[in-house]
Amino acid sequence: MEHNHVLIVGAGFGGIGLAIKLREAGFDDLAVLERAAELGGTWQANTYPGAACDVPSHLYSYSFAPNPDWSRTYGRQPEILAYLRRVAEQHDVLRHIEFRTELRDARWDEEAALWRVETSRGQRTADFLISAAGVFAEAKYPNLPGLETFEGKAFHSLHWDHDHDLTGERVAVIGTGASAVQFVPEIQPKVAKLTVFQRSAPWIVPRMDRPTLGAERLLLRKVPLVRQAIRAGWYTAIEGFGLVSLVDKRFRHLYEALGRFQLRRQIADPELRARVTPDYMIGCKRAIFSDAYFPALAAPNVEVVTAGIAEVRSRSILLRDGTERPIDTIVYGTGFTPTPSVYSRYIGRDGRSIAELYLEEPQSYLGIAVAGFPNFFSTLGPFGAAGNQSAVFMIESQIGYIVDALRTARREGARRVELRPEVQTEFLAEMRKRSADTVWLTGGCDSYYTTADGANSGLYPNWSFEYRRRTSRFDIDSYEVSA
């Protein structure tokens, strides 16, 4: 049976970064399991028209692998995927990635002090297991009467059907989240009729995306300090969004003014403008950067529908107000499942899965470790993601902590490292207390930021620089470490 000292699940930003930094620390006995045929995580999976990042490229990249040649302020999916491929090749981690290998089950063996893992290619074992599987990996579909009776084409943005031509069709878009805001402007010019079914209007603020100039790219290649200053500037600007949640909700008025400015300058029709004006505080759910969405909604072939859907029929959608819209194709822009199914496959010391624990209450320590799961770490676990910072910044913080944990275990000759339950309990109490008055919980909306019972679903309720400080070294006293 194949055995690795470290087994990583997922070859996105987290898995690739971990492999690079573990190798630099002298850990070469490692493997990365990737269920897809390509690396990249969400950036190989999401190929819908207009797919792009909503964090500027110079910040949405590894600090240890800067790219002076981004073609735009905000990277688009093909360019981000190419960047990840290039970084993986340059750091020789492709040889560690096992493609088309899906994790099916991972159970901690207390007696042997290792993880027993079942994959689509057979069984194996590992001393340490690290989950770098992304949280935006599995599509969420709406629960609507009659969906199964629809005779036209229907697909989710995560599984975009590039073989299906939308030209001249009557298309329904259900959902107005970040993905829909990106693909709606792309498909609007080619369809005959686009009906956007909106349950809750998103806050849209100016994106100000632009192509970079050749002279800019040359300067960034020649003068690293300029590149570092740009990254620091973007970090500070994005961190500033935390003023609303972490300091005082009155700071929202500044950002809401930006959103209303975008509405006024891009939508002339007062009726449509009122329909797409949010009725909750900005920051309560994810604010979206776009300069193309509102102009697309204002196009003559687009209708924004706010009446609820009563039923999906064979070739139409019936609304609760009794009206009906003929439809040829449905595109779901309804986001992702909040708890990826892979969480149900990690079984800890007591025979319970991480998914079971999460359903009781989102729980972890720093989004990295979970009590009852020895020799297990993760990236972007509960309370390991920030609502006001680049996910890559948070991932790099977690990578540094995990690598230091394994380095410490090696130095101590430890075979077993497990988070103390009281440390997790204290951490969760801190998270609940700090979350109580945030805009996520009190801003007047429902979103994936909160659980069904209105609790914080896993955002870190503090500044990202404070998180970086907390994860700057492995705090061995928070763990039971034994040989």
N, C-alpha and C positions, 0 to 999 in steps of 0.2 A: 504494500500500500504506500502510495506517495506521501511523503511528509515534508512540510516546510516549517521553518521557524516562524515565519510571518506569512499569513494569508490575507490578502486584501480583496474585498468585494466591490467591484465597480472601477471603471477606467475613465472617469471624468476628471474634472479639476482636482478632486480630492485624491483619487487613486493614483493618478500620474504624479502629483506632487509628493505624495507619501513615498512612492517607489523611488523617486529621485533623492529625497532627503534621507531615507533609510539607507540607500546605497552609499551616500556620502558619509554616513555614520558607521559604515562598515558592515551593514546587514545585507548580505548578498543572497542569502537563502530565503528568497521570498517569491511569491507568485501573486498575480492579479487576475481574478476571475472576472470576465466580462461576457455577459449573455449575448450581446450583439456581435456582429461581424466586424465592427469598427470601434475605435476608441472615441471618446468625446462626451459620453453621457448625454445630457439633455441636448447638446449641440450636434450630436449625430442623429438623435431621435426626432427633434423638431425641425422639419424642413418645409413648413408651410410658407407660402409667399410672404415676403416681408419680414421673416424671422430675424430678429436682431436683439442685441442686449440693450437694457435701459440704464446701464452704468457705462460711463465713458471708457473707451478701450484702454487708455493708459492706466486706469485703476482696475479694470476688469482683466487683469493679467498678473502672472506671478511677479513678485518684486525681484526675484532672483533670475528672471528670464524676461527682461523688458523687450518690447518690440517697437523700435522707432518708426516702423514702416506701416503703421495702421493707415488704411486708405481713407477712413472717415473718423469723425469724433466718436461715433458709436459703432462698434463692430457688428457686422452682419453675420448670420450663421455660417456661411461658407468660409469667411475669413477667420472666424474664431476657431472653427474646426481645423482649418489649416494650421493655425498657430499652435494648437494642442498637438497635432501630429508632429510638427517641426520640433517642438520642445521635447517630446518623447523620443524622437530620433536622435536629437543632439545629446541627450543624456543617457542613451542606450538602455531605455527601459522597455522597448518593444519586446525584447526577448523574454521578459518576465510576464507578459500579458497572454493569457489563454482565452482566445476569442471563442464565441459560440459555446461558452461554458456557463451554465446557469446554476446558481446555488439553489438547492432544493431543501436542504435541512442542515442545520449546524447545532450540535449538542455538546455541552460541556461534560467531559468525563472526569468526575472528581477524583476517582482512584488513580487514573493515569495522569491527571493534571494536564490535559490537552483537549483540543476541540476535535470532535469527530464530525466530518463534513461529507454530506452527500451532494454530488453535483450531477448535471445531465450527462457527464462523462465518467461517472463512477465515484468511488469513495476515496477519501484521503484524510489526513490528519494535519493539525497545525498546533504549535505551541501558543501562538497569539493570533487572534482573529480581529480584523479591523473592517468595519463597515463604512465604505465610502460610496454607498448607493445613494443617488440623489433623491430628493423629496419630490421633484417634479418629473416622475418617471412613469406614472400610470394615469391614464385618462379617467376623468370623472364624467359620467353621462347623466343627463337629467332624468328624473322619474316622471314621465308624462304618459297619460293614458293614450293608448293607440300607437305608440312608437313602432311596435312590431308590425303594424298593418300598412305602414308607409311603403309605397311601391317604387318611389324614386330612389335616387342615390342619397346615402347619408354616411357621413364620416366625421370623425373628431379631428381637430387641428393637429393633434399629436400624431395622427395616422393619415396625413393628407394624401388623397388619391390624385397623384400627378397625372395619371392616365385619363382622368375624367375631365373633359373640356366643359368649362362653365359658360363659354361664349353663348350669348343669346338665351340663357336659361333664367328661370324665376328661382332665385336662391333665397333661402331662409338662413339667417345666422342667429343661433340661439346662444345668448351669453355675450357680455360686453367687457370681459376681462382683458388682461394685457395682451394675450395672443390675438383676440378678436380686433383690438385696436390696431394691431399691426397688419393683419391680413385683409381687413375690410377695405382700406384704401387701395390695396393691390387688385382685388377682384371687382371692385365697383365699376371700373370703366368697361369691363368686358361683358358683364351680365345684362340681361334685359331689364330685370327688376330685382332689387335687393331689399329684402325685408329684414330689419334688424330687431329682434325681440329682446327688449331691455327690461330686466327686472329692477336693476338699480344702476343709476347713472354713475360712471366713474369720474373722479376728479382728473382732468387733463391739464397739464401745465406745459409751457413751451419747451420743445426739445432742443431746438437750435443746432441740429445736426448739419454737418457740412463736410465736403471732401477736404482732405488735407492737401497742402501744397507741396510740391517737390522740394522747394527750398526749406520748408518746415522739417520734412523728413531728414534732409541732409543735415540740418542743424542739430536735430535730436540724435543722429548717429555720431556726430562729431563732438557734441558737448553734452555728456551725460548729466551734468548738473541742471541743465535746462529741462531735460526729461524728468528728472527727480522733482524739480520744482512744479512742473505741470501735474504730476501725480499727486504731490502734496496739496496742491490747490484744489484739485477735484475731491480729494479725500475730505478736506475741510468743508467744502461746499455741501457735499452729501451728508457728512456728519451733522451739519447744521439742521437738517430735517428733524433731528432728535430734540430740538428745542420744544417742539409741540408736545411730544410725549413725555420727555424727561425733565423739563423745566417748568413750563406753564402753557396751558392750552391756548392762552391768548396769543401766543406766537403764531397760531394757525391763521390769523387774519392776514398776515403777510403772504403766506403761500396760497390761501384762498383767493386773495386779490389777483395773484398770477393766473389762477384758474379762470376767474371771471373775465380777466383781460383776454385770455385765449378764446373764451366763448364769444365775447362782444366783437372781437376783430375777425372771427372766422364764420360766425353764423349770424346772418342778417335777419332771418325770419324770427320774430319774437316768440311765436308759438313753439317752433322747434327748439329754440334756445331754452325756453322754460322746461320743455320735456327732457332735455339732456343736462339740466342743472342738478347737481347732487343735493340731497336733502340731509346730509350728515357732515360731520366735521372732517376736514381733510386729514389724512393719516389714520382714520378709523379703519380703512382698508387701503390697499396699495394704491397710491397715486401713480399716474401713468404719464410719461413724457411722450408727446406726439404733436407734430405740426400738420399731419395729414388726415387725421381721423375726422375732425369736425368738417373740413371741406368735403370729405367723402359723404358724410351724412347729409350735407346740404345739397348734394347733387339731385337733379330731377328724377333719376331712376331709383332713388332710395327712400324708404319709409321707415321711420322709427316707431315701433309699436310698444306701448307700455301696458296695454291691457293683458292680463294673464292668459296663458294658453289653457284652453279647456280640454282640447283633444287633438291628436294628430290623426288625420285620415289618410286614405290611400294616396291622394294627390293634393292634399291641402292641409291647412292648419286652422282649426276652429278656435276662436277667441271667446273669452268669458262674456264679452259684450254681445255675443251672437253673430258677429261678422266672421267672414271666412277669407283666407288668403290662399289662392292656388300656388302650389310649390312644386318645383321639379327636383331640387336638391336641397338637403339640409346639411349645414355645417355647424358642428357643435364647438362653441368656444367657451366651454363650461369648466375649463381648468383641470385640476388634477386631484387625485385622492389624497386626503391629508395624511393618511398613514399607509405608506407603501407596503405591499404584501410581503416584501422581503423581511419586514420586522417580525412577521409571524414565524419566520424560519430560524430565528436565533433563539435557542432554548437554553436557559441558564441553569444554575446549580439546583434550583428547586423545581425544575420541570416546567417552568412557566416561560412564555415567550415575551419578548419586548412589546409586541403588539398588545398582548393581554394587559400588561402593566400600563401601557399608554392609554388604553381605553378606560382604565380606572382613573388615571390622571397622567398627563404628560410629565415624564420624570426622567431625570438623568443628573449628572453632575457636570456642569459646564458644556453640556451637549456632547461630552466626550466619553464618559464612563457611566456604568449603571451598576448599582449594588445588586449582588446576586449573580453577576456575570464576570467571573474571573478571566483575566487575560483577554479582555474584550474592550475595544475602543471604537469610536465612531467619529465621523465628521458631520457637522450640521445636524446633530441630534437635538432633542428638545432642549431649548434655551441655549442653543449654540448658533442661532442665526439672529442677525440684527435687522430691524425694520428700516434702519437709516444708514446702511453701509454696504459696500460691495461684499458679496458672498465670498469672493476670493480672499479678501482680507481676513475674514473670519476663518476660512479654511486654512490659511497659512498659519494663523495662531494655533489652531488645533493640531496641525501637522508638527509644529515645533514642540508642543506639549507631548504628543504621542511618541515622537522620536526620543525625547528626553526620558520618557517613562521606560522605553525599551533599553535605552542606554544605561539607565539606573539599574534595571533588573539584571542586565548583563554584568554590571560592576559588582552588584550584591550577590551574584550567583543565584538569583531567585528564579524558581520555576513557576511561581504563582503570585499574581498581583490582583488584589480585589479591593474595590472601593468599600470603605466602611459605611454601613447603613446610616449611622448617625450623621455622617458628613453630608450624605445626600438629603436626609431629612431637613437638616439645617439650611442647606442650599435652596431647597424647594420652598421653605418658609420665607426665605429672603426674596425669592422670585415672586411669590404670591403678594407679599407686602409691597414690593416695588411696582407691581403691575396694577394694583388696586385702582389707582386714579389715572391711569394712562388713557389716552384717546382711543386705544384699541378696545378697551372695555367699556368706556363711557361716551364714545363718540356718536352713538346712535345708528350703528349699522351692524350687519352680520357679515363675517368674512372668515377666511381660513386662518386669520390671526387668533380666532377664539374657538373654543370647544362648544359643543352643543349646549352645555350648561353655563356658558358665558365666561369661562376662565381663559387665561392666556394659554394658547395652544403650543407655545414653545419659542416665542421671541425673547431675546435677551433684553430685559428692561433696564438697560444702562448703556453708557457710552461704549463704543467699540474700542477706544483706546484704553478704557478701564478693563475691558475683557482681555485685551492684549497683555496688559500688566499681569492679570491673574493667571494667564496661561503661559507666561514667559519661562516658567520652569516647572518640572514635575514635583508636586508637593507630596513627597513620599509619606508624610505623617497622616495623610488622608486615606491611606491604603494599608491593608494587611499584606505584607510582603514576606514570603516564606520560601525556603529552599525545597 
